[in-house]
Amino acid sequence: MTGVFDRIGKKVILFHEIVGEMLILLGQTIYFFREAPRNIASIFAQMAIIGYETLPVASVMAFFVGMVLALQTGVELQKYGSQNIIGAIVGHSMVRELGPVMTSFLVAGRAGSAMAAELGVMTVYEEIDALKTLDINPVRYLAMPRFIACIVCLPALVIYSDFIGITGGAIISNLHPKIFVSYSTYYDSLTAALKFHEIGIGLIKAFVFGAIIALVSCYIGFKTSGGARGIGISTTRSVVLSFMLILVADYFLTRILM
């Protein structure tokens, strides 16, 4: 019994150490924001990876999410003669929840894993130590550009995904024979129900999710050890932890912003 409590105690201590180290990394990253103008090239390079190169996948994801959402809700609403409000339902769902969460999952799986793997390789092969030897702070040189790029690109990607998803919902609502809602009716319902503060809620979520992805990926990358196997484990760990924290943050943000 004592051994069980010892193991639990060690895990609790480890958890607090990890949280403390991540908060320190966050504080250091924010502190080095003042160096952003000197690292503008690195920031734009990361923005291209996180934002521009994610657009094709985000387009496909958002388009079909919007179509599926319209298909499922439209068929059910048609049974009650209420399919005219499908635009409001698709808009609310995309802007408040599906847009921020699904896009964040996509960025975490694509760009976050790449960040963790890249920094993990640099850590394992002692490139981080080489930077310190050259008096280059790894947080300023590596973490800060990725963090800024992530919190800038993710809200932009969410707006884009919302638009594509709503468009996909409009197409399926108009073309499906059981639903058949005209484009004008769809967008009238959408604009009547969707307010600017709801778009703002989605963008606040996207900003927080972007910070989570960058922070988790950089932290796990800096803590990588164990050669090639350790790099693979860190990559997987960064994605899983990002997903979990995004869902936890989504609940609390929804509860606070309601």
C-alpha positions in Angstrom: 0.0 0.0 0.0 2.8 2.3 0.9 4.4 1.7 -2.6 1.1 2.8 -4.3 1.1 6.1 -2.4 4.7 6.6 -3.2 4.1 6.2 -6.9 1.1 8.5 -6.7 3.1 11.1 -4.9 5.9 10.9 -7.5 3.4 11.4 -10.3 1.9 14.4 -8.5 5.3 15.9 -8.1 6.2 15.2 -11.7 2.9 16.8 -12.8 3.7 20.0 -10.8 7.2 20.1 -12.2 5.9 19.8 -15.8 3.3 22.5 -15.2 5.9 24.8 -13.6 8.4 24.3 -16.4 5.7 25.0 -19.0 4.7 28.2 -17.2 8.3 29.3 -17.1 8.7 28.6 -20.8 5.5 30.6 -21.5 6.8 33.5 -19.4 10.2 33.4 -21.2 8.5 33.3 -24.6 6.3 36.3 -23.8 9.3 38.2 -22.4 11.1 37.7 -25.7 8.2 39.2 -27.7 10.2 42.4 -27.6 12.8 40.7 -29.9 10.1 39.9 -32.5 11.2 42.6 -35.0 14.7 41.1 -35.1 13.3 37.7 -35.8 10.6 38.7 -38.3 12.1 36.4 -41.0 11.8 33.3 -38.7 8.2 34.3 -37.7 7.1 34.6 -41.4 8.8 31.3 -42.2 6.8 29.6 -39.4 3.6 31.4 -40.5 4.1 29.9 -43.9 4.4 26.4 -42.4 1.5 26.7 -39.9 -0.9 28.8 -42.0 -0.3 28.8 -45.7 0.7 25.1 -46.0 -2.3 24.1 -43.9 -4.8 25.8 -46.2 -5.4 22.8 -48.6 -6.1 20.3 -45.8 -8.2 22.9 -43.8 -10.3 23.5 -47.0 -11.1 19.9 -47.4 -11.8 19.3 -43.7 -14.0 22.4 -43.3 -15.9 21.9 -46.5 -17.0 18.3 -45.7 -17.6 19.1 -42.0 -20.0 21.8 -43.1 -21.7 19.5 -45.6 -22.1 16.7 -43.1 -23.4 19.1 -40.5 -26.0 20.4 -42.9 -26.9 16.9 -44.1 -27.5 15.5 -40.7 -29.4 18.5 -39.2 -31.3 19.3 -42.4 -32.8 15.8 -42.8 -34.0 15.9 -39.2 -35.3 19.4 -39.4 -37.2 18.6 -42.6 -39.3 16.1 -40.6 -40.7 19.0 -38.6 -40.8 21.5 -41.4 -38.0 23.6 -39.8 -35.2 23.3 -42.4 -35.3 27.0 -43.0 -33.2 27.5 -39.9 -30.4 25.2 -41.1 -28.2 28.2 -41.9 -28.3 29.4 -38.3 -27.4 25.9 -37.0 -24.5 25.4 -39.3 -23.2 28.9 -38.7 -23.4 28.6 -34.9 -21.8 25.2 -34.9 -18.9 26.2 -37.2 -18.2 29.5 -35.6 -18.5 28.6 -31.9 -17.2 25.0 -31.8 -16.4 23.0 -34.9 -14.3 25.7 -36.6 -11.9 26.4 -33.7 -11.7 22.9 -32.3 -11.3 21.0 -35.6 -8.9 23.5 -37.1 -6.8 23.4 -33.8 -6.7 19.6 -34.0 -5.5 19.8 -37.6 -2.8 22.3 -36.7 -1.7 20.3 -33.7 -1.5 17.1 -35.8 0.3 18.7 -38.7 2.3 21.7 -37.5 2.6 20.9 -33.8 4.0 17.5 -34.4 6.5 18.9 -36.8 7.6 21.5 -34.2 8.1 18.9 -31.6 10.0 16.6 -34.0 12.2 19.4 -35.2 13.1 20.7 -31.8 13.5 17.1 -30.5 16.1 16.4 -33.2 17.9 19.6 -32.3 17.9 18.6 -28.6 18.9 15.0 -29.1 21.8 15.9 -31.4 22.9 18.7 -29.1 22.2 21.6 -31.4 20.4 23.4 -28.6 23.5 23.1 -26.5 25.5 24.6 -29.4 23.1 27.6 -29.6 23.7 28.2 -25.8 27.5 27.9 -26.4 27.1 30.7 -29.0 25.2 32.8 -26.5 21.9 32.4 -28.5 18.9 31.8 -26.3 16.9 28.8 -27.6 13.6 30.3 -26.4 14.2 33.5 -28.3 15.5 31.9 -31.4 13.2 28.8 -31.6 10.2 29.0 -29.3 9.2 32.7 -29.7 8.8 32.7 -33.5 6.8 29.5 -33.4 4.6 30.8 -30.6 3.8 34.1 -32.4 3.2 32.4 -35.7 0.8 30.0 -34.1 -1.3 32.6 -32.2 -1.5 34.7 -35.4 -2.2 32.0 -37.9 -4.7 29.9 -36.0 -7.4 32.6 -35.7 -6.9 33.4 -39.4 -7.3 29.7 -40.3 -10.4 29.5 -38.1 -12.0 32.4 -40.0 -11.2 30.7 -43.3 -12.5 27.3 -42.1 -15.7 28.9 -40.9 -16.3 30.4 -44.3 -15.6 27.2 -46.2 -17.7 25.1 -43.8 -20.7 27.5 -44.0 -20.3 27.5 -47.8 -20.3 23.7 -47.8 -23.4 23.7 -45.7 -25.2 26.1 -48.1 -24.4 23.9 -51.1 -25.7 20.6 -49.6 -28.7 22.4 -48.2 -29.6 23.7 -51.6 -28.8 20.5 -53.6 -30.2 17.8 -51.4 -33.7 16.9 -52.5 -35.1 16.3 -49.0 -33.8 19.5 -47.6 -33.8 22.0 -50.5 -33.3 25.4 -48.8 -32.5 28.2 -51.2 -29.2 30.1 -50.8 -31.0 33.3 -49.9 -33.1 31.6 -47.2 -29.9 29.9 -45.9 -27.9 33.1 -45.6 -30.9 35.1 -44.2 -31.1 32.5 -41.4 -27.4 32.7 -40.9 -27.1 36.4 -40.7 -30.1 36.8 -38.5 -28.7 34.3 -35.9 -25.0 34.9 -36.1 -23.7 37.9 -34.2 -20.2 39.5 -34.1 -19.6 38.6 -30.5 -20.1 34.9 -31.4 -17.4 35.2 -34.1 -15.2 36.9 -31.4 -15.8 33.9 -29.1 -14.5 31.6 -31.8 -11.4 33.8 -32.3 -10.6 33.9 -28.6 -10.7 30.1 -28.5 -8.5 30.0 -31.6 -6.0 32.3 -29.9 -5.8 30.2 -26.8 -5.6 26.9 -28.7 -2.8 28.3 -30.8 -0.9 29.2 -27.6 -1.5 25.7 -26.2 -0.2 24.0 -29.4 2.9 26.1 -29.6 3.7 25.9 -25.9 3.2 22.1 -25.7 5.1 21.4 -28.9 8.1 23.5 -27.9 8.2 22.2 -24.4 8.1 18.6 -25.4 10.6 19.2 -28.1 13.1 20.8 -25.7 12.6 17.9 -23.3 13.2 15.1 -25.9 15.8 12.5 -25.1 16.6 8.9 -26.1 17.6 9.2 -29.8 15.3 8.4 -32.7 12.9 6.5 -30.5 12.6 9.4 -28.1 11.9 11.8 -31.0 9.0 9.5 -32.1 7.6 9.3 -28.6 7.9 13.1 -28.2 6.1 13.7 -31.5 3.2 11.5 -30.4 3.1 12.9 -26.9 2.9 16.5 -28.2 -0.1 15.7 -30.4 -2.0 13.7 -27.7 -1.3 16.4 -25.0 -2.3 19.2 -27.3 -5.6 17.4 -28.1 -6.4 16.9 -24.5 -5.6 20.4 -23.4 -7.5 21.9 -26.3 -10.6 20.0 -25.2 -10.2 20.9 -21.6 -9.6 24.6 -22.5 -12.6 24.5 -24.8 -14.9 23.5 -22.0 -13.7 26.2 -19.6 -13.6 28.9 -22.3 -17.2 28.0 -23.4 -18.3 28.1 -19.7 -16.6 31.5 -19.2 -17.7 33.1 -22.4 -21.3 31.9 -22.5 
